[in-house]
C-alpha cells in the first residue's frame, strides 16, 4: 500500500511539473508544482491532494483540465507578512499532503489583497509552510475548504489582526 501511494505521489509530481512547464510557457507566469496543484484542486473542486492522487492524472489530462484556468488568480498582491517566534498552530492540526517538513521556531502567515479565493474569510491568512488557511474573524484553521476543527488562540489572532489594522477585516467573533 505504501509503495502504491508513493508511486501515485511520484506520478502526480512528475506529471504536474511537466504540465507546469507547458502551462507556464502559455500563460507567461512562473508556474511551479504548487500552482498546478492549487489550480487542480480549485478547478476540480477537491478538498485535498489525497483526493487529487486518486484521479491519477497524466500531463495531458492536467493540461486539458487547466487549459482555461486563470493562473493570475494564484499570484495575488501581498498585503502583509506576520512572523511568530513560536508556532501558533495547535498540535495535531491536519496539513496538506505536499507539506515540506522543515522544522523551525518561527512561523510566517501571509495575507493577500484580492485573493482569488475569499474562503474562509475576506481577507484570510495563509501559512504556506503548513498549507493552512486562517479565518481572520474566528481564528479557525482550514485545510483547503475543510475546517480542521482547530483554532488559534484569541491572543495570537489579535496579534495578526493588529498587523492589519489599516485594512478592512471580518468581525472578530470569538
NORQUI-V651034 format. One record per residue. N is the residue number from 0. RES is the residue in one letter. D_FIRST is the distance of its C-alpha to the first C-alpha in whole Angstrom. Layout:
BEGIN
n->N res->RES d_first->D_FIRST
n->N res->RES d_first->D_FIRST
END
This chain:
BEGIN
n->0 res->X d_first->0
n->1 res->X d_first->4
n->2 res->X d_first->5
n->3 res->X d_first->5
n->4 res->X d_first->6
n->5 res->X d_first->9
n->6 res->X d_first->10
n->7 res->X d_first->11
n->8 res->X d_first->12
n->9 res->X d_first->14
n->10 res->X d_first->15
n->11 res->X d_first->17
n->12 res->X d_first->18
n->13 res->X d_first->20
n->14 res->X d_first->21
n->15 res->X d_first->22
n->16 res->X d_first->24
n->17 res->X d_first->26
n->18 res->X d_first->27
n->19 res->X d_first->28
n->20 res->X d_first->31
n->21 res->X d_first->32
n->22 res->X d_first->32
n->23 res->X d_first->34
n->24 res->X d_first->36
n->25 res->X d_first->37
n->26 res->X d_first->37
n->27 res->X d_first->39
n->28 res->X d_first->37
n->29 res->X d_first->35
n->30 res->X d_first->31
n->31 res->X d_first->28
n->32 res->X d_first->24
n->33 res->X d_first->25
n->34 res->X d_first->28
n->35 res->X d_first->26
n->36 res->X d_first->23
n->37 res->X d_first->26
n->38 res->X d_first->27
n->39 res->X d_first->25
n->40 res->X d_first->24
n->41 res->X d_first->28
n->42 res->X d_first->28
n->43 res->X d_first->25
n->44 res->X d_first->26
n->45 res->X d_first->23
n->46 res->X d_first->22
n->47 res->X d_first->19
n->48 res->X d_first->17
n->49 res->X d_first->14
n->50 res->X d_first->16
n->51 res->X d_first->17
n->52 res->X d_first->14
n->53 res->X d_first->13
n->54 res->X d_first->17
n->55 res->X d_first->15
n->56 res->X d_first->19
n->57 res->X d_first->21
n->58 res->X d_first->24
n->59 res->X d_first->26
n->60 res->X d_first->25
n->61 res->X d_first->25
n->62 res->X d_first->28
n->63 res->X d_first->29
n->64 res->X d_first->28
n->65 res->X d_first->30
n->66 res->X d_first->33
n->67 res->X d_first->35
n->68 res->X d_first->33
n->69 res->X d_first->36
n->70 res->X d_first->34
n->71 res->X d_first->37
n->72 res->X d_first->36
n->73 res->X d_first->33
n->74 res->X d_first->36
n->75 res->X d_first->38
n->76 res->X d_first->41
n->77 res->X d_first->41
n->78 res->X d_first->43
n->79 res->X d_first->42
n->80 res->X d_first->40
n->81 res->X d_first->40
n->82 res->X d_first->39
n->83 res->X d_first->38
n->84 res->X d_first->38
n->85 res->X d_first->36
n->86 res->X d_first->33
n->87 res->X d_first->34
n->88 res->X d_first->30
n->89 res->X d_first->30
n->90 res->X d_first->27
n->91 res->X d_first->24
n->92 res->X d_first->24
n->93 res->X d_first->21
n->94 res->X d_first->21
n->95 res->X d_first->19
n->96 res->X d_first->16
n->97 res->X d_first->18
n->98 res->X d_first->20
n->99 res->X d_first->22
n->100 res->X d_first->22
n->101 res->X d_first->26
n->102 res->X d_first->28
n->103 res->X d_first->31
n->104 res->X d_first->34
n->105 res->X d_first->35
n->106 res->X d_first->33
n->107 res->X d_first->35
n->108 res->X d_first->35
n->109 res->X d_first->36
n->110 res->X d_first->38
n->111 res->X d_first->39
n->112 res->X d_first->42
n->113 res->X d_first->41
n->114 res->X d_first->38
n->115 res->X d_first->36
n->116 res->X d_first->34
n->117 res->X d_first->37
n->118 res->X d_first->34
n->119 res->X d_first->34
n->120 res->X d_first->38
n->121 res->X d_first->40
n->122 res->X d_first->40
n->123 res->X d_first->37
n->124 res->X d_first->35
n->125 res->X d_first->32
n->126 res->X d_first->30
n->127 res->X d_first->29
n->128 res->X d_first->27
n->129 res->X d_first->25
n->130 res->X d_first->25
n->131 res->X d_first->27
n->132 res->X d_first->30
n->133 res->X d_first->33
n->134 res->X d_first->36
n->135 res->X d_first->39
n->136 res->X d_first->41
n->137 res->X d_first->38
n->138 res->X d_first->36
n->139 res->X d_first->33
n->140 res->X d_first->30
n->141 res->X d_first->28
n->142 res->X d_first->24
n->143 res->X d_first->25
n->144 res->X d_first->27
n->145 res->X d_first->25
n->146 res->X d_first->28
n->147 res->X d_first->26
n->148 res->X d_first->28
n->149 res->X d_first->30
n->150 res->X d_first->33
n->151 res->X d_first->35
n->152 res->X d_first->38
n->153 res->X d_first->41
n->154 res->X d_first->43
n->155 res->X d_first->40
n->156 res->X d_first->40
n->157 res->X d_first->44
n->158 res->X d_first->43
n->159 res->X d_first->41
n->160 res->X d_first->44
n->161 res->X d_first->47
n->162 res->X d_first->46
n->163 res->X d_first->46
n->164 res->X d_first->49
n->165 res->X d_first->51
n->166 res->X d_first->48
n->167 res->X d_first->48
n->168 res->X d_first->45
n->169 res->X d_first->44
n->170 res->X d_first->46
n->171 res->X d_first->44
n->172 res->X d_first->43
n->173 res->X d_first->42
END
